[in-house]
Amino acid sequence: MIIAVGSINPTKTQPVKKVFTKQFGKCQVIGVTVSSGVSDQPLSDEEIYKGAYQRAKEALKKVKGATYGVGIEGGLHEYTFGWMERSLVVITDKKGAIGIGSSGGLVLPNIVINNIKKGKNLEEAIDELFGTTKIGSGIGMFGIMTKEYVTRASGVEHGVAFALSRFLHKNVYEKE
């Protein structure tokens, strides 16, 4: 089985490989560069979803023989209790079925939000605050904030598993 992922970032491709291998056995995960079609720093659940869905669709089109396309998009959403960051995962197949999942999330400190409002993206704001470089390609903001208890990859892993559940239980999702 071939799985297309709309990113070449290992913090996205590795969790996809782990989850799909657990569920289906041996599979090939191919990460490809695609456009999310949304801003560099999505600021609503709707924009995060649109980016993840676009990545999943484009990856599926781009990788010959792929059974599933996976899109993963991180972003922020403002709730009454603060700005929460998380990733949404969209998995689609050739028939157009869609599975949606989410990583856990956390409310970001005001200093990070203020830097984002000044035009930085999350990675830039975290790198500046903690003195890291390209944190999004490593342990991610989750890793910094939880002192590596939850990394970006391990958070994404949950989202992939949740999105894949739609395909693991097709009979339940297709009932009216």
C-alpha positions in Angstrom: 0.0 0.0 0.0 1.3 3.5 -0.9 0.4 6.5 1.3 1.0 10.0 -0.1 1.7 12.7 2.5 1.4 16.4 1.5 4.7 17.3 3.2 8.3 16.2 3.3 8.7 17.1 7.0 9.7 14.0 9.0 7.5 15.2 11.9 4.6 14.6 9.6 5.7 11.6 7.4 7.0 9.5 10.3 3.8 9.5 12.3 1.9 8.5 9.1 4.2 5.6 8.5 3.9 4.4 12.2 0.1 4.5 12.2 -0.5 3.0 8.8 2.1 0.3 9.4 0.4 -0.6 12.7 -3.0 -0.9 11.0 -2.1 -2.4 7.6 1.3 -3.9 7.9 4.0 -3.0 5.4 3.3 0.2 3.5 5.3 2.8 1.6 4.9 6.4 2.7 5.9 9.1 0.2 6.1 12.7 1.3 5.7 15.3 -1.5 5.8 19.0 -1.5 2.4 20.5 -2.2 0.7 23.9 -1.5 -1.7 24.1 1.4 -3.5 27.0 -0.3 -3.8 28.8 3.1 -1.7 31.3 4.9 1.7 30.4 6.4 0.0 30.8 9.8 -3.6 29.6 9.8 -5.7 31.4 12.4 -8.9 29.5 12.5 -10.0 25.8 12.6 -11.7 26.4 9.2 -8.4 27.6 7.6 -6.5 24.7 9.2 -9.0 22.2 7.8 -8.8 23.8 4.3 -5.0 23.5 4.4 -5.0 19.9 5.5 -7.7 18.9 3.0 -5.8 20.7 0.1 -2.6 18.9 1.1 -4.3 15.5 1.2 -6.0 15.9 -2.2 -2.8 17.2 -3.9 -0.6 14.5 -2.4 -3.1 11.8 -3.6 -3.0 13.3 -7.1 0.8 13.6 -7.2 1.8 10.1 -6.0 1.1 7.4 -8.6 -0.6 4.4 -7.1 -1.3 5.9 -3.8 -4.3 4.5 -1.9 -4.6 7.4 0.5 -3.6 11.0 0.6 -2.8 12.6 4.0 -2.7 16.3 4.8 -1.5 17.7 8.1 -1.9 21.4 8.9 -1.0 23.1 12.2 -2.6 26.4 13.2 -4.3 28.5 15.8 -7.9 29.1 16.8 -9.1 31.7 19.2 -11.6 30.5 21.8 -13.0 32.4 24.8 -10.3 30.9 26.9 -7.3 31.8 24.6 -5.5 30.9 21.4 -5.1 27.1 21.0 -2.6 25.5 18.7 -3.0 22.1 17.2 -2.8 20.2 14.0 -5.7 18.8 11.9 -5.2 15.7 9.9 -7.2 14.9 6.8 -7.0 11.5 5.0 -8.8 11.0 1.7 -9.1 8.1 -0.7 -9.7 8.0 -4.4 -13.5 7.7 -3.9 -13.5 11.0 -2.0 -14.1 9.7 1.5 -12.6 11.9 4.1 -11.3 11.1 7.6 -10.5 14.0 10.0 -8.5 13.9 13.2 -6.7 16.3 15.4 -3.6 16.3 17.6 -4.0 17.5 21.1 -3.5 21.1 21.6 -2.5 23.7 24.1 -3.3 27.4 24.8 -0.3 29.5 23.9 1.2 32.2 26.1 0.4 35.8 25.3 4.0 36.6 24.4 3.8 34.0 21.5 0.4 35.3 20.3 1.7 38.9 20.4 4.6 38.0 18.1 2.3 36.1 15.8 0.0 39.2 15.6 3.1 41.2 14.6 3.6 38.9 11.6 5.7 36.0 12.8 4.6 32.4 12.3 4.5 30.0 15.3 7.9 28.5 14.5 9.5 31.9 14.3 7.9 33.1 17.6 8.9 29.9 19.4 12.5 30.0 18.0 12.9 33.6 19.1 11.5 33.0 22.6 13.4 29.8 23.3 16.6 30.4 21.2 15.9 27.4 19.0 16.3 27.0 15.2 13.6 25.6 13.0 11.8 23.9 16.0 9.0 22.8 13.7 11.3 20.3 12.0 12.3 18.8 15.3 10.5 18.4 18.6 8.1 21.3 17.7 6.3 23.7 19.9 4.7 20.8 21.7 8.1 19.4 22.6 9.4 22.7 23.9 6.2 23.4 26.0 5.9 19.9 27.5 9.7 19.5 28.0 9.6 16.7 25.3 6.8 14.7 26.9 4.7 15.3 23.7 6.7 16.2 20.6 5.3 17.5 17.3 5.5 14.0 15.8 3.8 12.2 18.7 1.0 14.8 18.7 0.5 14.3 15.0 0.4 10.6 15.5 -2.8 10.8 17.4 -4.4 13.0 14.8 -3.4 10.5 12.1 -4.9 7.6 14.1 -8.1 9.5 14.7 -8.5 10.5 11.0 -7.8 6.9 9.9 -10.6 5.6 12.1 -13.0 6.6 9.4 -11.4 4.1 7.0 -11.0 1.4 9.7 -14.7 1.4 10.3 -16.2 2.1 6.9 -19.4 0.3 7.7 -20.1 2.5 10.7 -19.4 5.8 8.8 -21.4 4.7 5.8 -24.6 4.0 7.7 -27.3 6.6 7.6 
